[in-house]
Amino acid sequence: MSVTDLIEEYLLLWILLSVGLGIAVPRLAVVTRASTVILAVMIGSISLTLSIDQFRQIDLRMLGLVLVGHVTMPFLAFGVARALSLSPELTVGFVVLGAVTPELVTPVMTELADGDTALSTTALVVIGVGSVGFIPAVVALLVGGIDVPTLPIVEQLIVAVVVPMLVAVGARALQPERVGTYDAYYPAISATMVVLIIGGVTAANATVIRSNLSLLAGVGVGVVVLNGLGYGLGFLLGRRGSRPTRIASVLSIGMRDFAVAAALIIAAGLPTIASLPAVAFGVVEMATSAGLARWFSGSD
């Protein structure tokens, strides 16, 4: 088994180990100082796998429905946080988590589940570009009573998400053969960045996690509910589409990019506790998405 296979196939294990190490060694919070760079590498490397051809011949109606589901997610996240009477900081964390792009490995999970990979990829790119305005706007709308620095969030999205994504897709379009030579490595590089940022934000929250297990339990319940609501919404919106597009809808809406959410929260100078929902969501999401991919692929 190659190193890349070891990283990708056991990604959930590495994330769990990263979370455990972050709790045990709080000094690893130093990793968050490089959150912008880590995020840019994570986005850029996975975006190098995307080609212009993947964006053609997709079901535009289904794409629109996936976008509707995406817009709905932060409102569901806000509702979950309020229902659990979570603190304002954790509520911000849930809203950001609901508003960020689908998980970057969604196209990979969609492919494994025999879904419409082109649809999930297109949704990822469109939402990634649109997130520059959407995330600050929805955060201000839902948690406007809290002092949320939206300008740093916009800056981080442009520098660490949109620019790397556009540059990578452009490079692929200009030099497809040269870029394609290293296709086997890009997902593993992105996955490694996920492990790094999750370990760092866990370490930043280590004291809170250790001292308040009841808080962690509440957040855990919230992320499980949000993850399930996302999958359910994706199924409802995609129920009239073909089976592949329905699978893409379920995963694109239910999977939230927890690493992007955590990195944005830290990079924007928000309280580190606000990244706790993203950390917990990452563990839950990786397990549920892997299970769904196996179930979908085995139910042909």
C-alpha positions, 0 to 999 in steps of 0.5 A: 500500500502506497503512502497516499493510499494509507493517508486517504483510506485511513483518513478517519483514523488520522483525524481521530488520532489528531483530535486525541493528540490535540487534547493531550498536547495543547501546545500543538495549538501553534499550528493554527498560526499557519491556518491560512497557509494550511487552508490554501494548500488544502483547497489548492491541492484538491482543486488541481484534480478538477477539469473544465470538462467536469463542469459540462453536461450537468443537470442545472436544475439539480445544481440549483436545488443543491444550492438551495439546500446549501443556503438552508444549512446555516439556518438549520445550524442556527436552529440547532444551536438555539434549540440546545441553548448553546453560547453565542460563541458556539452559535457562531461556530454552528452558523459558520459550519452550516454556511461553508462549502461542502466538504472538499472530499465530497466529489471523492465520496460521491464517486465512491458511492456511484453518484454524479461526481460532476454535479458535486464538483460543480456545486463545490466550485460554485459555492466556494466562489459564492461563499465570499459574500454568503458567509459574512452575510449569513453570519451577520444576519443570524448572529448580528448581535455578536461582534463578528469581524466579517472583513477578516472572514472575507479576506480569508475566503479570498486569499485561502479559498477562492484564489487557490481554487481558481488558480488550480482550476486554471492551471489544470485547464492550461497544462492538463497533462503536466498537472494530471501527472500528479493526480494521485498525490493531490487528495492525500496532500489535501487530507494531510492538511485536514488532519493538521488543522483539525489537530491544531484547533482541537489543541486550541480547545483542549482546556475547554474540552477537558474542563467541560465534558457536558459542553462537548456532549451538547455540541456532539448532539448538535453536530449529529443532528445537523449532519443528519438534517443535511443528508435528509434535506439533500435526499428531499431536494434530489428525490426526483432526480436520477439516482446518481444526482440524488446521491450527489445532492445528499452528500453535497448538502449533508457534508460540510467542510469542517476544516475550512470552518475551523480554519476560517474561525481561527484565522478571522480572530474569533474565539477558539471555542467557536471552532469546537462544532467544526472539530466535532462535526469532522469526526461525525461526518467522516464516519457517516459519509464513509458509511453512506458511500458504502451503502449507496455503492452496495445498493445498486 
